[in-house]
Amino acid sequence: MKFNKLSKTILFLLIALISFQALEMQAQRFPKPEFESGHLQPQTQVPLPRSDFLEFFDVFVLIAAMSLVAWLVLKKRSRRGVFWVSIFSLLYFGFYREGCVCSIGSIQNVALALFNPGYKIPLIVIAFFTLPLIFSLFFGRVFCGGVCPLGAIQDIFVWKPIQMKPWLQTVLGLIPYIYLGLGVLYAATATDFIICRYDPFVGIFRLDAEFMMFTLGGIFLLTSVFVARPYCRFFCPYGVLLHFTSKVSKYHMTITPSKCIQCRLCENSCPFGAIDKPEPIKLKESRKSTVKRFLILSTIIPGLIIIGAWTGYQFHENLAQVDPKVSLAQQVLELKNNPELQVEEFYVEPLEIEAYRSAGKSEEEVFNEASAVISEFKTGSALLGGFIGLAFGLTLAGLSVFKYRKDYEPNKGTCLSCARCMDYCPVEENDDIIIK
C-alpha cells in the first residue's frame, strides 16, 4: 500500500514534468533568425534560457525532492522509495533539464562571483549551491542519496560492487580535493569551468557530447558495476563540501531504528564503504605519548601546507597555460620566434591568431594580458597547493585519532543516505529483539 502511494506520487510528478515542458515550449516566443546565406546556428553549450517561473519551479522541485528523500530515509526507512525518487531526479534534473543548473557546477559560479565583481551570479545558481548544503547540515547527504542526477545514473549500474580496502578509499578520496581546488582556481581567474567541461554525464543527458566525453561517461558507468559510484566518491568536488556539512548533521540516518544487536548483517551492506565498525575500548594512552603525537601532527600539518603552497607556486606557469590569453600569447611568441612556420606549404593559421589580428591588438597588448593572468596564477596556485597540503594533513590527522564506537554506524561524512543498509537490519523499530 505504501509503495502504491509512492508510485502515484511519482506518476503525478512525471505528469507535471510533461506539462511544464509544454509550457516551456510555449514560453520560447522568439524563434531563431534564418539566414539566406545558409549560415548554420552554432550549438549552445548550455540549455536555452527559461522563464523566471520555470526556474523557480526547478528550485521547488529540488526542495521537494530533498525533503521527500529526508522523510523516506529518516521516517519511512525506505530504500525503495529513495530509489524511485532518484529515478525521477535522473529524468527531471538529468535528461529534461540536461544537467543544468547543477549543484556541482555551481561551485564555479560562486568562485567567479567572489573574485570577479563584474560577474552577477543568478539567484537560481545560489539556490542550487546552498540548498543541498543546508539540507546536509540537518539530514545528511540526502541530495546525493536520491536527488543528484549524476549519482542516480551511476546507481542504476551498481550490480556487483566490491568492498575496497580502507587505505585505498582514503587515498582515492583525496582526488576530489585536488579537483575542487583546480575548479575554483580556473573559475576564480575566469579561465574555464572545468567541472562542467569535463562532466562525464552531461553529454549523455544532452546526447551531444564529443566521442571522448561519451567514452569517459561510459567508462564511469561500466566501472559503477563493480566500484559503486566512482565519480561521486573519488572525483565529485561538491562532495567535499557535503562531506564536511554532513559530518555535523543533526538528524542523520541510522542503520538500525533501535538498539544494535551486533548481528553483523549490515557489515558489508554498504557498496560505498561508508559504515564504521565497532571499535573496542582502547587502553588509555600515556600522557607522554599523547603530547608527542600532538606535537608531531602540529608540525606535519603546517609543513604540508607550506610544501604544498611552494609546489603550487612552482607550477603556476604550467597551470596558467590553460587560460586562453596565455595560450594566445604563447602562439604569438612561437610565430614571432619562428617566422618560417608561416611560409610552410601546409601551414594553417590558428583561429586564435586570426581573431586577435582582426581585433587590431598589438603583440605588446597580448603579452601584457597574458602577464597579468600569470600574475594572478602565482597567488592562486600557491593557495591551491596550500589547500591540497591541508587536505593531506587533515587526512593523516583523522587516521591517527581513535574514536570509541560500540555499534555499526554510518560515517556521517561519506554516507550518501541511500538507505541500502537499512534493509539488512533485522531489528524492528522500538523493539530490540524481534526479528523481521
KELUM-134880 format. One record per residue (C-alpha): residue in three letters; x, y, z. Coordinates in steps of 0.2 Angstrom, whole numbers, plus 2048, in hexadecimal, padded with zeros to 3 digits. Layout:
N
ALAXYZ ...
REM end
This chain:
436
MET800800800 LYS80E80C805 PHE8178087F4 ASN80780B7EA LYS80581C7F2 LEU8178207EE SER81581A7DC LYS8068267DA THR8108347E0 ILE81E8307D4 LEU81182F7C6 PHE80A8407CB LEU81B8487CA LEU81E8417B9 ILE80E8477B3 ALA8128587BA LEU8238577B1 ILE81B8547A0 SER80F8637A3 PHE81D86F7A8 GLN827869799 ALA81886E78E LEU81787F797 GLU829882794 MET82887F782 GLN81A88C781 ALA82589878B GLN83289877D ARG82A8A5773 PHE8398AC769 PRO83E8A075B LYS85089F755 PRO8548AA746 GLU8558A2735 PHE8648A772A GLU8628A7717 SER8758A3716 GLY87289271D HIS87B89672D LEU87888973A GLN87588E74C PRO883887758 GLN87E87B766 THR87C883777 GLN88787D785 VAL87987F792 PRO86687C791 LEU85B88A78A PRO856898797 ARG8468947A0 SER83889F7A7 ASP83A8A57B9 PHE82B89B7BE LEU83388B7B7 GLU84388E7BF PHE83B8907D0 PHE8318817CD ASP8428787CB VAL84787E7DC PHE8368787E3 VAL8398677DB LEU84A8667E3 ILE84386B7F5 ALA83585E7F3 ALA8408507ED MET84D8537FB SER83F854808 LEU837844801 VAL84783B802 ALA84A841814 TRP83983B819 LEU83B82A811 VAL84C827819 LEU84982E82A LYS83782982D LYS83181C820 ARG84381481F SER83F80F80D ARG84C80B801 ARG83F8087F4 GLY8388197F6 VAL8498217F4 PHE84D8177E5 TRP83D81D7DC VAL84182F7E1 SER85282D7D9 ILE84A8277C9 PHE83F8367C9 SER84E8427CC LEU8588397BE LEU84983C7B2 TYR84684E7B8 PHE8578567BD GLY86084B7B1 PHE8588487A0 TYR84A8557A1 ARG8558637A8 GLU86485C79F GLY86F85D7AF CYS86D8707B1 VAL86C8797BD CYS87786C7C7 SER87C86E7D9 ILE88D8677D5 GLY8918737C7 SER88A8827D2 ILE89A8817DB GLN8A288A7CD ASN8958987CC VAL89789B7DE ALA8AA89C7DC LEU8A98A87CD ALA89D8B37D7 LEU8A88B47E6 PHE8B88B97DC ASN8B08C37CD PRO8A58D17D3 GLY89F8D37C1 TYR8968C27C1 LYS8848C27C7 ILE8808B17CD PRO86E8AB7CA LEU8638A87D9 ILE85E8967D3 VAL8718927D3 ILE8738987E5 ALA86388D7E9 PHE86A87E7E1 PHE87B8807EA THR8758847FB LEU8658797FD PRO86D8687FD LEU87A86E809 ILE86D875815 PHE863864814 SER87385B818 LEU876865827 PHE86585E82E PHE86284D825 GLY87384781E ARG87684580B VAL864843805 PHE86984C7F5 CYS87583F7F1 GLY86A8317F6 GLY85B8347EB VAL85C8457E2 CYS86C8487D9 PRO86A8417C7 LEU87D83D7C6 GLY87B8317D5 ALA86B82A7CF ILE8718257BE GLN88081C7C6 ASP8758147D3 ILE86B80B7C5 PHE87B8027C0 VAL8807FC7D2 TRP87F7E97CF LYS88D7E07D8 PRO8967ED7E2 ILE8A77E87EA GLN8AC7ED7FB MET8BC7F87F9 LYS8CA7F8806 PRO8C8807812 TRP8DA80D80E LEU8D680E7FB GLN8C58177FE THR8CF824809 VAL8DC8267FB LEU8CF8287ED GLY8C58337F8 LEU8D28407F7 ILE8CF8437E4 PRO8BF84D7E7 TYR8C885A7F1 ILE8D585C7E2 TYR8C685D7D6 LEU8BD86A7E1 GLY8CD8757E3 LEU8D08757D0 GLY8BD8787CC VAL8BE8877D8 LEU8CE88E7D1 TYR8C988D7BF ALA8B88957C3 ALA8BF8A27CE THR8CB8A87C0 ALA8BD8A77B3 THR8C789A7AA ASP8BB88C7A8 PHE8AD8827B0 ILE8B68717B0 ILE8AA8697BB CYS89C86B7AE ARG8A886979F TYR8AD8587A5 ASP89D8527AD PRO89C8407A7 PHE88983F7A7 VAL88384F7A1 GLY88784A78F ILE87C83B792 PHE86E845799 ARG86E851789 LEU87384377D ASP880850775 ALA89084C77D GLU8A0849773 PHE8A6837771 MET8B383877E MET8A783F78B PHE89A831787 THR8A8825789 LEU8AD82C79A GLY89B82B7A0 GLY89A81979A ILE8A98157A3 PHE8A281C7B3 LEU8928137B1 LEU89A8027AD THR8A68057BC SER8968087C7 VAL8917F57C4 PHE8A07F07D0 VAL8A58017D8 ALA8958097DE ARG89481B7D9 PRO8A681E7D5 TYR8A38307CF CYS8998357DF ARG8A682D7EB PHE8B78317E2 PHE8B48407D7 CYS8A584B7DC PRO8AB85C7E3 TYR89A8607EA GLY89B8507F4 VAL8AA8587FE LEU89E866804 LEU89085A808 HIS89D84F811 PHE8A085C81E THR88E863820 SER887851822 LYS89484D82F VAL88B85983B SER879854835 LYS86C855843 TYR86084783D HIS86B83B833 MET86582A82E THR86981A838 ILE86B808833 THR85F802841 PRO84F80A846 SER853805858 LYS8617FD862 CYS86E7F3858 ILE86E7E185C GLN8807DE854 CYS8797D1847 ARG8867D883B LEU8797D682C CYS87D7E8827 GLU8907E6828 ASN8927E5815 SER8827EC80F CYS8887FD80A PRO8907FD7F8 PHE89880E7FC GLY8A280880C ALA899815816 ILE89580A826 ASP8A080C835 LYS8A37FC83F PRO8A37FB851 GLU8B37FF85A PRO8B77F786B ILE8BD802879 LYS8CF807876 LEU8DB806885 LYS8DE81788C GLU8ED81F883 SER8FB82788E ARG8FB83988F LYS90D839888 SER907830878 THR8F883B876 VAL90284B877 LYS90F84486B ARG90283F85E PHE8FA851860 LEU90B85985D ILE90F84E84E LEU8FE852846 SER90086584A THR910864840 ILE90B85A832 ILE8FB86382D PRO90387482C GLY91286C823 LEU906864816 ILE8FD875813 ILE90E87E810 ILE915870805 GLY9048707FB ALA9048837F9 TRP9168837F3 THR9138757E7 GLY90387D7E0 TYR90D88E7DE GLN91A8847D4 PHE90D87E7C8 HIS90388E7C6 GLU9098917B4 ASN90487F7AF LEU8F38817B7 ALA8F18927AE GLN8F388B79D VAL8E188579D ASP8DC89879C PRO8D889D78B LYS8E18AD78C VAL8F18A4792 SER8EF897784 LEU8ED8A5777 ALA8FC8AE77D GLN90689E77C GLN90089B76A VAL9058AD765 LEU9168AB76D GLU91989B764 LEU9158A3753 LYS91F8B2757 ASN92E8A775B ASN92B89B74D PRO9258A673E GLU929898732 LEU91A88E738 GLN90E89A72F VAL91689771E GLU91588471F GLU90A87B712 PHE8FE87371E TYR8FD88272B VAL8EC886731 GLU8EA89673C PRO8E289274D LEU8D189A74F GLU8D78A275F ILE8E58AB755 GLU8D98B0748 ALA8CC8B7754 TYR8D98C175E ARG8E08C974E SER8CE8CD748 ALA8CB8D6759 GLY8DA8E1755 LYS8E48DD765 SER8F68DF766 GLU9028D276C GLU9078DC77B GLU8F48DC780 VAL8F38CA77E PHE9038C7789 ASN8FD8D3796 GLU8EC8CA798 ALA8F58BA799 SER9018C17A6 ALA8F38C77B1 VAL8EA8B67B1 ILE8FB8AD7B5 SER8FC8B97C4 GLU8EB8B47CA PHE8F08A27C9 LYS8FF8A57D4 THR8F48A87E3 GLY8E689C7DD SER8F288E7DB ALA8FB8907EB LEU8EA8907F4 LEU8E58817EA GLY8F58787F0 GLY8F287D802 PHE8E0877801 ILE8E58667FB GLY8F3865808 LEU8E6869815 ALA8DB85B80F PHE8E984F810 GLY8ED854821 LEU8DB853828 THR8DA842820 LEU8E983C82A ALA8E3844839 GLY8D283B837 LEU8DB82A835 SER8E482C846 VAL8D5831850 PHE8CC823859 LYS8B982385B TYR8B1817867 ARG8A180F85E LYS896801865 ASP88A7FF856 TYR88B7FF843 GLU88881083E PRO88881A82D ASN89682682B LYS88E83682B GLY89A83E81F THR89B830811 CYS889829813 LEU87F82D804 SER86E82A80D CYS86881D800 ALA86081280E ARG867802807 CYS86E7FC818 MET85D7FE820 ASP8567EF817 TYR8637E481F CYS85F7E8831 PRO8537DB839 VAL84E7E7847 GLU83C7EE848 GLU83A80084D ASN838801860 ASP83C7EF862 ASP84D7E8865 ILE84B7D6863 ILE83C7D3857 ILE8437CD846 LYS83A7D1836 
REM end
